[in-house]
Amino acid sequence: MELLSKDLILKEIPLFADLSIRELDLIKQRCSFIEYKKGEVIYKEGSPADAFFCVVLGRVAVYTQDQHGNDTVLEFLHRGKYFGIISLLTGEAHSVTAKAINDCLLLIIKKEDFDFILEKIPRLAIDLSQTLSRRLKNKGLHQKIIFESTVISVFSSYSAAGKTIYALNLALSLNKETHKSVIILDICPQGKIHSLPLKLGVTADYRILDLSGSLTDITGVKDFILKNRFGIDLICLCSKEGDEFCLKNVLRVLSLLLNDYHYIILDLPAVMDRAVFDILNQSDIINILTSPEPVDLKRTRNLIERLKAEFHFPENKIKVIINEYKLSKLSPSLQAEVLNQQIFATLPKIEFSGEDRLTLTESGSEYAKTIRRIARQVGDCFVGLALGVGFAYGFCHIGVLRVVEEEKIPIDVISGSSIGAVIAGLWATGRSSQEILQITRAFREPGSLWGFLDWTLPLFGFIKGNKLYSFLKKHFGNMTFYDVKLPLKIIASDVKRKESRVLDKGLLADAIMASCTMPGVFTPFKLKEEMLFDGGVINPLPTEELVKMGVKKIIAVNVTPSREDILKQQEEIKQQIDLDKASKKRWFSLGRYLRRKFKTNILDIVFSSIEVLQSEVAQKESQLADIVLHPDTQGLHWLELHRAEDFAKRGEEETRRQLDKIWQVINE
């Protein structure tokens, strides 16, 4: 396994992502990278702690063993997940066994180096303490069966924001997508009626746990758990505003539930109470719901500013969710401006059914799809699809998407560079693979490419790109990134800064045009004050941005021929030209004529030069993916846009060949 650079790896590990260059250099000097083969044990339960471990590539299983030697898998750890930390900080022996379930690359920091790093970078200890609280269990209760628990608070600064419906559907979707245990704590002010029991089909009398006063017997909390046929559990609790025991009692309840549930969702009352804020502070993730109305947005902004100023809540802990149950007078960009906060997700307007379990009863609705993406992101099973560069080779992406649609492979976010950006953009805006293939019919004639080229004096490039931009405007119009059906990341390159740029705001046509502007051929695209060109120059296979987003499972489509592929293809074309010369056939062949012309025109010279460089970079970027699809493009040429169906077929064949591996990664 060829190693990636330490700089790249460290930047993509969430724990280290916000560190300064100096701090990253310190860690770089003190860490090492070790490969483990499939089935190899990293450490055993009961062994002494000696290092900090973090998954860079591959998968690690952590499990316990009972007295009869039976294994219980607690968790599969993916990229960016670290382990061994509890034993390292507490000095206790490892409570689990860790084993590579496929070939893995791990970042390892020895204990003495780890202690030194914490001394020099004390703020790391804060992040690690949060992980510690999610993983430490009350060992006196029963054997460890949960590796890590996540507490999610659902809150709003005002009532009727749709938070209870959201909390219910998030819980249902988390259970469905992750196959892990979920419980909702439905906390209401005293005297208010709990609505969730009825929504979950609980019709019998049920007990409500009063958070006032002192909870003496913590184990008695289990008697309040309501079971139902939907697979998620529920506890109804009531609180009295300003009660001094509320926070302590909630923490006692959580300490018990952390032993048995992977996800604990707190549906908090919409009251601006100190106890509620203290409970929010104990959460790992806070989902704040608001309508798109200006008055509600301003109210939510004030709430967030208070949480940050008075309680020092980190910004990445707070996720704002717009619930469009009211018609919006503001565009999404203006909504974010009023909030002064990035919008995490937008819930489409729904017509509530009697049951309100949309993720189960109306799974095809846009509301349910949005909840599903949120659940998959929270549940570390987010699947990303990266579409690489390659001009006509990029039509292979269409065949990949055809299989994705037919096999219902879940894709939660998509990224693209150059032609990959075009295909990704079309698919993210709701076009099917068949509709995208129809669009390629604009190139159905072998020479139709030349109609898209508008020549100019070669100051920055010899093609202006106006005709290409008109083509993009025809199919994207004035659509923005807020109009896409799933998160979309377009990759371009910055001329002046000589670095990649991730475009995820503004007009889609502008972002995609910037990503397609091949340097030396097209005039650089001006976006505001920036001069941008082809994203494939720096990121020909845009996996890195998906990693930075926290995507744990990445499918990459690398249509760039390898150096060996290029040399082999050049030799085959040379042999074919020699055969043509020797042939006595007199009829005119446009295909042979174009192939000969392609071997000498300036476009081919520039593209071939870039192609060789991109193939090397794409190979490195492919290491960040779990599955790399590399369609066989032998016999096809990068300028043969009229053969879109042939390219798509190659992409489909490669995807079906690796279908079992794809499902294996997704289902782990």
C-alpha positions, 0 to 999 in steps of 0.5 A: 500500500503506497503511503500518502503524504503525512500532511494530507493525512493529518489535515483529513483527520477530524481531530487534527483538522483545525490545528495550526501548521506548527501544531501539525508539524509537531504531530507529524514528527511524533507519529508513524504509519503502520500497515495491518493485513486483513485479519491481523490483531492490532491489540487484544482485550486486557492488554496494556495501553501503549499507543493512540490509533487512528484509521487512515485507510481500511476498516477495523472491528472492535469486539469483546469476548465472553467467558465462553470465547464468543465474540460480540462486535461493538463497532466497525471503525472507518477513516478518521475514527480513533481508538485505544484512547480510553485506556491511554487516558485512564491507564486501564487495560484495553476493554476491547480487541481491535482487528483489521477486517481488511488491509488497513493503514493506521496512524499511530502515536506512542504513549510517551509521544501522545503525552508530550503532544497533549502537554504542548497542545492542551486543547486536544484534551478537550476534544478527546474528553468529549470522546471519552464521555461517549465511550466510558460506560458504567461497568457496574451495570453490565458487560460492555455492549456499546462502543460509542454513544452519541447524544443528539439534542433537538431544539428550537427557540420557539414552539411549533417549529416541527422539532418533534416530528423531526426528532421522531423521523431522525430516530426512525431513520437512524435505526433503519440506516445504521441498524443500531439502537436508538432511544428518544427522550421526550422532555416536556414541561409539567402539564404538557401532553407527550405526543410521541407515544401515540405517534409510535402506536403506544396506546396503553397507559404509560408512566412519565418520569418526573425530573423534579426532586432526586432520583435515588434508584437509577436502575429504575429508569428502565421501567419507564422505557416504552417499546413499540413495533418500530424498533426505537425506544422512548422515555417520556419525561417532564420537568419544572422550569427552573428546577435545580435537579433537572440537569442532574437527573437528566445526566443520571438518566443518560449515564444509564442509557449510554450503556445500551443505546448508540443514539440518544435523541433529546426532544427538548422543550422550546423554553429559554431555560438555564437547565435546558441550555445546560442539557444542550451543553451535554450533547454531542450534536445540537439540531436547532430547527427554525422556519425560513421566516425572517422573524424566526431566523432572527430569533434563532440567530440570537439563540445561537449567539447566546449559546456561543457567548455565554456557554462557549458552544463550538460552532461545529456542534450546532446544526441549523435546520430550516423547516419549510412548513412556511413559504419562504420570502427569502432565498436560501442565501439570504436565509443564511445571511440573516442567520449568520450561520451556515444552514446544515439542511433544509426540510421540504414542506410536507403535508403531514399524514396521520402517523407522521412517520414519513421516513417509513410511510413516505420514504420517497418524499423529499422530506424523508430523503433529507432526513435519511441523508442527515441520519446517514451522516450522523451515523457514519454511513454517509456514501460519497461518489467522486467523478473524475476528469477525462473529457469524453472518457467522462461519459463512462460516469453515465454508465456508473450512474445507470447501475447506481439507479438500477441497484438503488445504491445509496449516494448521499453526496457527489463531487466532480471535476471537469467533465465529472462536474458536468455529469455530477451537476446534471445528476444532482439536479434530478436528471436520470442517467438516461436523461443525461445520455440524451443530452450528450446527443448534442455531440452525436456527429463525429465533428460536432465538437468543433462547433463548441469551440470559439477561437480567440487570440491566445493570450490566456487560452485560444478558446474563449469558452462562450459556446461551452458556457451557453451549453451549460446555461441551457441545461442549468439555467439560473439554478444554484447549489440550493436547487440540487437534490443532494449535496454537490461539490464542484472542484476548480483550481485557482490561477493566482493561489495555485490551489484547488477551490471547492465550489458549493455556492452560487450558480451551478453553470458558473461553478461547472464552467470554472471546473471545465476550463482546461488551462492553456486551451480555454481562457480562465473563467472569472468568478467574482475576483477570482480566475479559475480553471480546470479542477482536474489540474490539482484534483483530477479525482475529487475524493479529498473534499469528501474526506474533509466532509466526513464521508466514511465510504467513498466510491471513486470513478477514475476514468483517466487512463493510467500511464500504462493505458496511455502507452498501450493505446498510443501503440495500438493507434500507431499500429492502426495508422500503419495498417491504414497506410498499407491498406489498398482500400480507397474509400474515405473513412471519416473516423480514420481521418479524425483519428489521424488529425487528433494525433497532431492537433494542439488540443491532443498535445495539451490534453495528452500532456495533462493526462499523464500528470493527472494519471499520477495524481489520480492514483494517489487520490484514489487511495482515499476511496474505498472502491475505485471504478476504473473503466476499460477505455481501450479502443476509445479516444478522449475526443470521441464525444459522439460515442457516449453510449459506448463510454457509458457501457464501459462504465456500466460494465466496470460497476457491475463487475465490482458490485459485490465489493460496493455493497460490502463496503456500504453494508459494513 
